[in-house]
Amino acid sequence: MTSRVVIGSVPLRGVTVPASMLPGILTASPAPGGRTLALEALQREARTVTSDAAGDATVEFGPADQGHLWLLESMLIRVVDAAPGSAASVYIGSVSPAAIVAGTTHGDLDTADGDPPIYVPGGSSIFVVWSGAGVGNVCLASAQYRIMRLVG
């Protein structure tokens, strides 16, 4: 499920932008290399997967397009009929210990929200990995992020 949402105003590093300016270009603080960021959309996506015989599952969001970046604002984790001891971890770029940005030892109906948001560079994906979720359970991850375009 994917939807693009435009809301009344979008806070961006302390600046409130009227909806009338969306989804057009708005200038934010300078990005690396003297470039600026343009807000393209507020994105909400959900992914589901069924856990395997070991109780493990993985979903991927992305990758973010080159020349863009995402600002991950929130991630909801859910497992239908989660087994005791289930856990989930959120990674940016790859599934490795150095890439973990959030996690839950509950694995079921937990939310991570970033203030400031979690940075996802162009070309990178967001991975959600469950372990111990039980056999054949439906695992759901729902992400909300801002799609930003590098300008200049």
KAHU-V562450 format. One record per pair of residues at least 24 apart in sequence whose C-alpha atoms are under 7 Angstrom apart, sorted by the first residue. I is the first residue (numbers start at 0). GAP is how many residues later the second one is. D is the distance in whole Angstrom. If there is no record, write none. Layout:
BEGIN
I;GAP;D, I;GAP;D
END
This chain:
BEGIN
0;44;6, 0;45;5, 1;42;6, 1;43;5, 1;44;7, 2;40;6, 2;41;6, 2;42;7, 3;37;6, 3;38;6, 3;39;5, 3;40;6, 4;37;6, 4;38;6, 5;36;7, 34;115;6, 34;116;6, 34;117;5, 35;114;6, 35;115;5, 35;116;7, 36;111;6, 36;112;6, 36;113;5, 36;114;6, 37;110;5, 37;111;5, 37;112;6, 37;113;7, 38;108;6, 38;109;5, 38;110;6, 39;107;6, 39;108;6, 39;109;7, 40;105;6, 40;106;5, 41;103;6, 41;104;5, 41;105;6, 42;101;6, 42;102;5, 42;103;6, 42;104;7, 43;99;6, 43;100;4, 43;101;7, 44;97;6, 44;98;5, 44;99;7, 45;94;7, 45;95;6, 45;96;4, 45;97;6, 46;93;6, 46;94;5, 46;95;6, 47;90;7, 47;91;5, 47;92;4, 47;93;7, 48;89;6, 48;90;5, 48;91;7, 49;86;5, 49;87;5, 49;88;5, 49;89;6, 50;82;7, 50;83;7, 50;84;6, 50;85;5, 50;86;5, 50;87;6, 50;88;7, 51;83;6, 51;84;6, 52;82;5, 53;81;6, 54;76;6, 54;77;5, 54;78;5, 54;79;4, 54;80;5, 55;74;5, 55;75;4, 55;76;6, 55;77;6, 56;72;6, 56;73;5, 56;74;7, 57;69;7, 57;70;6, 57;71;4, 57;72;6, 58;68;6, 58;69;5, 58;70;7, 59;65;7, 59;66;6, 59;67;5, 59;68;7, 60;64;6, 60;65;5, 60;66;6, 61;62;7, 61;63;5, 61;64;6, 62;60;5, 62;61;5, 62;62;4, 63;57;7, 63;58;5, 63;59;5, 63;60;6, 63;61;6, 64;57;5, 64;58;6, 65;56;4, 65;57;5, 66;55;6, 66;82;6, 66;83;6, 67;54;5, 67;79;7, 67;80;5, 67;81;4, 67;82;6, 68;51;6, 68;52;5, 68;53;5, 68;78;6, 68;79;5, 68;80;6, 69;49;6, 69;50;5, 69;51;7, 69;75;6, 69;76;5, 69;77;5, 69;78;6, 70;46;5, 70;47;5, 70;48;5, 70;49;6, 70;74;5, 70;75;5, 70;76;7, 71;45;5, 71;46;5, 71;47;6, 71;72;6, 71;73;4, 71;74;7, 72;40;5, 72;41;5, 72;44;5, 72;45;7, 72;71;6, 72;72;5, 73;37;7, 73;38;6, 73;39;4, 73;40;6, 73;69;6, 73;70;5, 74;36;6, 74;37;5, 74;38;6, 74;66;7, 74;67;6, 74;68;5, 74;69;7, 75;33;7, 75;34;6, 75;35;4, 75;36;7, 75;65;6, 75;66;5, 75;67;7, 76;30;6, 76;31;6, 76;32;5, 76;33;5, 76;34;6, 76;63;6, 76;64;5, 76;65;7, 77;29;7, 77;30;4, 77;31;4, 77;32;7, 77;61;6, 77;62;5, 77;63;6, 78;28;7, 78;29;5, 78;58;7, 78;59;6, 78;60;4, 78;61;6, 79;57;6, 79;58;5, 79;59;7, 80;56;7, 81;26;6, 81;51;5, 81;52;6, 82;49;7, 82;50;5, 82;51;5, 84;47;6, 85;45;6, 85;46;4, 85;47;5, 86;43;6, 86;44;5, 86;45;6, 87;40;7, 87;41;5, 87;42;4, 87;43;6, 88;39;6, 88;40;5, 88;41;7, 89;37;6, 89;38;5, 89;39;7, 90;35;6, 90;36;5, 90;37;6, 91;28;7, 91;32;7, 91;33;6, 91;34;5, 91;35;6, 92;31;5, 92;32;5, 92;33;6, 94;32;7
END
